[in-house]
Amino acid sequence: QGTTARASKMGDMVGVWEPMCKSENLKGRHKLSGMALRPSFSEVDEPAQIYVVAADSNAVLQLDPSPHAQDHLAKGKISTTGYPSGSPVSLAFDSSGALFIADFAHKSILSQPPSEGEMQDGDFAPLVGDYEGKQFLGPNSLCFDGNGTLFFTDSGPMGDTSLASPKGSVFCVSTEDQLLKPLALECLAHPSGIAASEDGRTVYVAETMANRILRFVKSSTGVFLCSVYYQFSGGFGPTALAVGKEGRLYVARFDFAKVDQLEDDPSPVRGKITILSSEAIVIGESVAPGPEVVALLLSVDESKEECVYVIEQSNMEIYRASVADLIDRA
């Protein structure tokens, strides 16, 4: 009876998630790995466009969340024909619309300038790939603050850094001096997701293999100081972050899929989406529709409701849930 009740509650929580793409439409096409908002430059009041990147094909695709879309995932206004073959992990856009991609294979961040025409199709060039002559392990996740400062984590593929060998780093490239600066150098166990406050004075990092969130706060002297913001237990670890209204932090928590997991398994492996208040108190949590949650972002749907979008790799699917539904289930 207890197992049945837990399974029923889990089903209720999974039910808040709406699939955005049909899995059969994705299989064999793209292994999605990252997601970002591209600013809208339309004179009409339009929300930012959602773009995703595929690790296996180098494709950057636009997500159309409209229920009337024939193909929710299709080529948008970004061309990657000039992208050198690699293994893109995540992407971000700056305020001008320039595209930045973190790539494990190239062990660097590559950038594509915005174009004046309808299609953004410029060549990609390496932005940064080493620190003081030492090559990166492989940038994992990146974000911009409201001032245009770029923050990113450097972890390499899963296993390159670990609890036994914490060699991951966090860096920033400031708009003030364009210098590459470490916030944490070769001391973290697979730092992955990263998110910054609008003013850039607070930066959150998911240290996956330590199963915790770190917070970097910029002091009055301009130095970033680090402390543990939240320690999780259970699951494998957090992988993606987003900062929302009122300083809320949205956390995607990853776990590994069972090789032989059945659809009617009473205790399936699931990831989680956790919402933390500005005081690091859990104010919302939902079981994810699958275990391998690798990307997360906040945006609005067609009715202007704030939503969380996630990529779940074991199902090769993008899901959406309203923030209100997630908080109601705290």
C-alpha positions as CSV (number, residue, x, y, z in Angstrom):
1,Q,0.0,0.0,0.0
2,G,2.9,2.4,0.9
3,T,4.6,1.7,-2.5
4,T,1.3,2.3,-4.3
5,A,0.8,5.6,-2.5
6,R,4.3,6.8,-3.3
7,A,3.9,5.8,-7.0
8,S,0.6,7.7,-7.2
9,K,2.1,10.8,-5.6
10,M,5.0,10.6,-8.0
11,G,2.6,10.3,-10.9
12,D,0.8,13.4,-9.8
13,M,4.1,15.3,-9.7
14,V,5.2,14.1,-13.1
15,G,1.8,15.1,-14.4
16,V,2.6,18.8,-14.2
17,W,5.1,18.4,-17.0
18,E,4.0,18.9,-20.6
19,P,6.1,17.3,-23.4
20,M,7.1,19.9,-26.0
21,C,8.3,17.6,-28.7
22,K,7.2,14.1,-29.7
23,S,10.0,11.7,-28.7
24,E,9.6,9.7,-31.9
25,N,10.2,13.0,-33.8
26,L,13.5,13.5,-32.0
27,K,15.0,10.0,-32.0
28,G,17.7,9.5,-34.4
29,R,17.9,13.3,-35.0
30,H,19.4,15.1,-32.1
31,K,20.9,14.6,-28.7
32,L,19.9,17.8,-27.1
33,S,22.3,19.1,-24.5
34,G,21.8,22.8,-23.8
35,M,19.1,25.5,-24.0
36,A,19.1,29.3,-23.9
37,L,17.0,32.4,-24.6
38,R,17.8,34.6,-27.6
39,P,16.7,38.2,-27.1
40,S,13.9,39.5,-29.4
41,F,14.6,42.6,-31.4
42,S,11.1,42.9,-32.8
43,E,9.2,46.2,-32.5
44,V,6.3,44.1,-31.3
45,D,6.3,42.9,-27.7
46,E,7.4,39.3,-28.2
47,P,9.0,37.0,-25.6
48,A,12.6,35.9,-26.1
49,Q,13.1,32.9,-28.4
50,I,14.1,29.6,-27.0
51,Y,17.0,27.8,-28.8
52,V,18.6,24.4,-28.1
53,V,21.9,22.9,-29.1
54,A,22.5,19.2,-30.2
55,A,25.7,17.6,-29.0
56,D,25.8,15.1,-31.8
57,S,25.0,17.2,-34.8
58,N,26.2,20.8,-33.8
59,A,22.7,22.0,-34.8
60,V,21.2,25.0,-33.0
61,L,17.4,24.7,-33.3
62,Q,14.5,27.0,-32.3
63,L,11.8,25.6,-30.0
64,D,8.3,26.7,-31.0
65,P,6.1,26.2,-27.9
66,S,2.9,26.9,-29.7
67,P,0.4,24.1,-29.5
68,H,-0.4,24.6,-33.2
69,A,3.2,24.0,-34.4
70,Q,3.6,21.1,-36.8
71,D,7.3,20.6,-35.7
72,H,8.1,22.1,-32.3
73,L,11.8,21.8,-33.0
74,A,13.0,23.2,-36.3
75,K,15.8,25.4,-37.8
76,G,15.2,29.0,-36.8
77,K,17.3,32.1,-37.4
78,I,20.7,30.6,-36.5
79,S,22.9,28.7,-39.0
80,T,25.8,26.6,-37.8
81,T,27.2,25.7,-41.2
82,G,30.3,27.6,-40.1
83,Y,30.7,25.6,-36.8
84,P,33.7,23.3,-36.7
85,S,32.8,19.7,-35.9
86,G,32.8,19.3,-32.2
87,S,30.7,18.4,-29.1
88,P,28.7,21.4,-28.0
89,V,27.3,21.2,-24.5
90,S,25.5,24.5,-23.8
91,L,24.9,27.9,-25.4
92,A,24.1,31.4,-24.4
93,F,23.3,34.7,-26.2
94,D,24.5,38.2,-25.1
95,S,22.3,41.3,-25.3
96,S,23.2,41.9,-29.0
97,G,22.2,38.4,-30.0
98,A,25.7,37.1,-30.5
99,L,25.9,33.3,-29.9
100,F,28.3,31.6,-27.5
101,I,28.8,27.8,-27.3
102,A,30.7,25.7,-24.8
103,D,32.3,22.7,-26.5
104,F,33.9,19.7,-24.8
105,A,35.7,18.5,-28.0
106,H,37.3,21.9,-28.7
107,K,37.8,22.5,-25.0
108,S,36.9,26.1,-25.5
109,I,34.0,28.6,-25.9
110,L,33.2,29.6,-29.5
111,S,31.3,32.6,-30.6
112,Q,29.3,33.7,-33.6
113,P,28.6,37.5,-34.1
114,P,25.0,38.7,-34.7
115,S,24.1,39.3,-38.3
116,E,22.2,42.3,-39.9
117,G,20.0,40.0,-42.0
118,E,17.1,37.7,-41.1
119,M,19.5,34.7,-40.8
120,Q,22.4,34.7,-38.3
121,D,25.0,32.7,-40.3
122,G,28.5,34.1,-39.5
123,D,31.5,31.9,-38.9
124,F,32.4,30.7,-35.4
125,A,35.7,31.7,-33.8
126,P,37.3,30.6,-30.5
127,L,36.7,33.1,-27.8
128,V,38.8,31.5,-25.0
129,G,40.3,28.0,-24.6
130,D,43.0,28.3,-21.9
131,Y,44.0,30.1,-18.8
132,E,47.6,31.2,-18.5
133,G,48.7,28.8,-21.2
134,K,46.9,25.7,-19.7
135,Q,44.1,24.3,-21.8
136,F,40.7,24.0,-20.3
137,L,39.2,20.6,-19.4
138,G,36.2,21.5,-21.5
139,P,33.7,24.4,-20.7
140,N,30.4,23.0,-19.5
141,S,27.9,25.8,-18.9
142,L,27.9,29.6,-19.5
143,C,25.7,32.6,-18.7
144,F,25.7,36.4,-18.9
145,D,24.8,38.9,-16.3
146,G,23.0,42.2,-17.1
147,N,26.2,44.0,-17.6
148,G,27.5,41.6,-20.2
149,T,30.0,39.7,-18.1
150,L,30.4,36.1,-19.2
151,F,30.6,33.4,-16.5
152,F,31.3,29.8,-17.2
153,T,32.3,26.5,-15.6
154,D,35.1,24.2,-16.8
155,S,34.7,20.6,-16.0
156,G,35.3,18.5,-19.0
157,P,33.1,15.4,-19.7
158,M,31.7,13.5,-16.8
159,G,34.5,11.7,-14.9
160,D,37.3,14.1,-15.9
161,T,36.8,15.7,-12.4
162,S,35.5,14.0,-9.3
163,L,35.5,14.0,-5.5
164,A,38.8,12.2,-5.6
165,S,40.2,14.5,-8.2
166,P,38.5,17.9,-8.0
167,K,40.0,19.8,-10.9
168,G,37.1,21.8,-12.2
169,S,37.1,25.6,-12.3
170,V,34.8,28.7,-12.6
171,F,35.8,31.7,-14.8
172,C,34.5,35.0,-15.9
173,V,35.3,37.4,-18.7
174,S,34.4,41.0,-17.7
175,T,33.1,43.6,-20.1
176,E,35.3,46.2,-18.2
177,D,38.7,44.8,-19.1
178,Q,38.0,41.7,-21.3
179,L,40.3,39.7,-19.0
180,L,39.8,36.0,-18.1
181,K,39.6,35.7,-14.4
182,P,39.1,32.6,-12.2
183,L,36.5,32.6,-9.5
184,A,37.6,29.0,-8.4
185,L,40.6,27.4,-10.0
186,E,41.1,23.6,-10.3
187,C,39.3,22.8,-7.1
188,L,35.8,21.6,-7.9
189,A,34.2,18.2,-8.5
190,H,32.5,18.6,-11.9
191,P,31.1,22.1,-11.8
192,S,28.3,22.2,-14.3
193,G,25.3,24.6,-14.3
194,I,25.8,28.3,-13.6
195,A,23.5,31.3,-13.2
196,A,24.1,34.9,-12.2
197,S,22.0,37.6,-10.7
198,E,21.2,40.5,-13.0
199,D,23.8,42.8,-11.4
200,G,26.5,40.1,-11.5
201,R,27.3,40.4,-7.8
202,T,26.0,36.8,-7.1
203,V,26.9,33.7,-9.1
204,Y,25.5,30.2,-8.4
205,V,27.3,27.1,-9.5
206,A,26.1,23.5,-9.5
207,E,29.0,21.2,-8.2
208,T,27.5,18.0,-9.5
209,M,29.6,15.3,-7.9
210,A,29.5,17.1,-4.5
211,N,25.7,17.2,-4.8
212,R,25.6,20.9,-3.8
213,I,25.1,24.5,-4.9
214,L,27.9,27.0,-4.4
215,R,27.4,30.8,-4.2
216,F,30.0,33.3,-5.2
217,V,29.4,36.8,-3.8
218,K,31.3,39.8,-5.1
219,S,32.9,41.8,-2.2
220,S,33.4,45.5,-2.0
221,T,37.0,45.0,-3.3
222,G,35.7,43.2,-6.4
223,V,36.9,39.8,-5.3
224,F,34.4,36.9,-5.5
225,L,34.1,34.9,-2.2
226,C,32.6,31.4,-2.2
227,S,30.5,29.4,0.2
228,V,28.1,26.4,0.2
229,Y,24.6,27.7,-0.6
230,Y,22.7,24.4,-0.4
231,Q,23.7,20.8,0.2
232,F,21.5,18.1,-1.4
233,S,21.2,14.4,-0.5
234,G,19.9,11.7,-2.8
235,G,20.2,11.6,-6.5
236,F,23.5,12.1,-8.4
237,G,23.8,15.9,-8.3
238,P,22.6,19.2,-9.7
239,T,23.3,20.0,-13.3
240,A,21.5,23.1,-14.4
241,L,20.5,26.4,-12.7
242,A,18.4,29.5,-13.4
243,V,17.7,32.6,-11.3
244,G,14.1,33.8,-11.3
245,K,11.9,36.5,-9.7
246,E,12.5,37.4,-6.0
247,G,16.0,35.8,-6.1
248,R,14.6,32.3,-6.5
249,L,17.0,29.6,-7.7
250,Y,15.7,26.8,-9.9
251,V,17.8,23.7,-9.8
252,A,17.7,20.7,-12.2
253,R,18.9,17.5,-10.3
254,F,20.3,14.6,-12.4
255,D,20.3,10.9,-11.8
256,F,21.3,7.9,-14.0
257,A,18.6,6.0,-15.9
258,K,18.1,2.3,-15.1
259,V,19.2,0.2,-18.0
260,D,16.2,-2.2,-17.6
261,Q,13.7,0.3,-16.1
262,L,10.1,-0.7,-17.0
263,E,7.3,1.8,-17.7
264,D,5.2,0.4,-14.7
265,D,8.2,0.3,-12.4
266,P,6.8,1.2,-8.9
267,S,10.0,3.0,-8.0
268,P,11.5,4.4,-11.2
269,V,14.6,6.6,-11.1
270,R,13.7,10.2,-11.6
271,G,15.5,13.5,-11.6
272,K,14.0,16.5,-9.7
273,I,13.4,20.2,-10.1
274,T,13.9,22.1,-6.9
275,I,13.1,25.7,-6.3
276,L,15.0,27.5,-3.5
277,S,14.1,30.9,-2.1
278,S,16.6,33.7,-1.7
279,E,17.2,32.3,1.8
280,A,18.0,28.8,0.4
281,I,14.7,27.4,1.7
282,V,12.9,24.8,-0.6
283,I,9.7,26.4,-1.7
284,G,8.9,24.1,-4.6
285,E,9.9,20.6,-5.8
286,S,8.7,18.2,-8.5
287,V,9.8,14.9,-9.7
288,A,11.0,15.3,-13.3
289,P,9.5,13.2,-16.1
290,G,12.9,11.3,-16.4
291,P,16.2,11.0,-14.6
292,E,18.7,12.7,-16.9
293,V,17.8,16.4,-16.6
294,V,20.7,18.3,-18.2
295,A,19.4,21.7,-19.0
296,L,16.8,24.2,-17.5
297,L,15.6,27.7,-18.3
298,L,12.8,30.1,-17.4
299,S,10.6,31.7,-20.0
300,V,6.9,32.5,-20.6
301,D,4.4,30.5,-22.5
302,E,1.9,31.7,-25.1
303,S,-0.4,33.0,-22.4
304,K,2.5,34.9,-20.7
305,E,2.7,32.5,-17.8
306,E,6.1,31.9,-16.3
307,C,7.3,28.4,-17.0
308,V,10.3,26.1,-16.4
309,Y,11.6,24.3,-19.5
310,V,14.0,21.3,-19.1
311,I,15.8,18.9,-21.4
312,E,15.6,15.2,-20.3
313,Q,18.1,13.1,-22.3
314,S,17.0,9.5,-21.5
315,N,13.6,10.3,-23.2
316,M,15.2,12.7,-25.7
317,E,12.5,15.2,-24.8
318,I,11.9,18.8,-23.8
319,Y,9.3,19.4,-21.1
320,R,7.5,22.4,-19.7
321,A,5.8,23.1,-16.4
322,S,4.3,26.3,-14.9
323,V,6.2,27.8,-12.0
324,A,2.9,28.1,-10.1
325,D,2.3,24.4,-10.4
326,L,5.8,23.6,-9.1
327,I,5.5,25.9,-6.1
328,D,2.0,24.6,-5.3
329,R,3.5,21.2,-4.8
330,A,6.1,22.2,-2.3
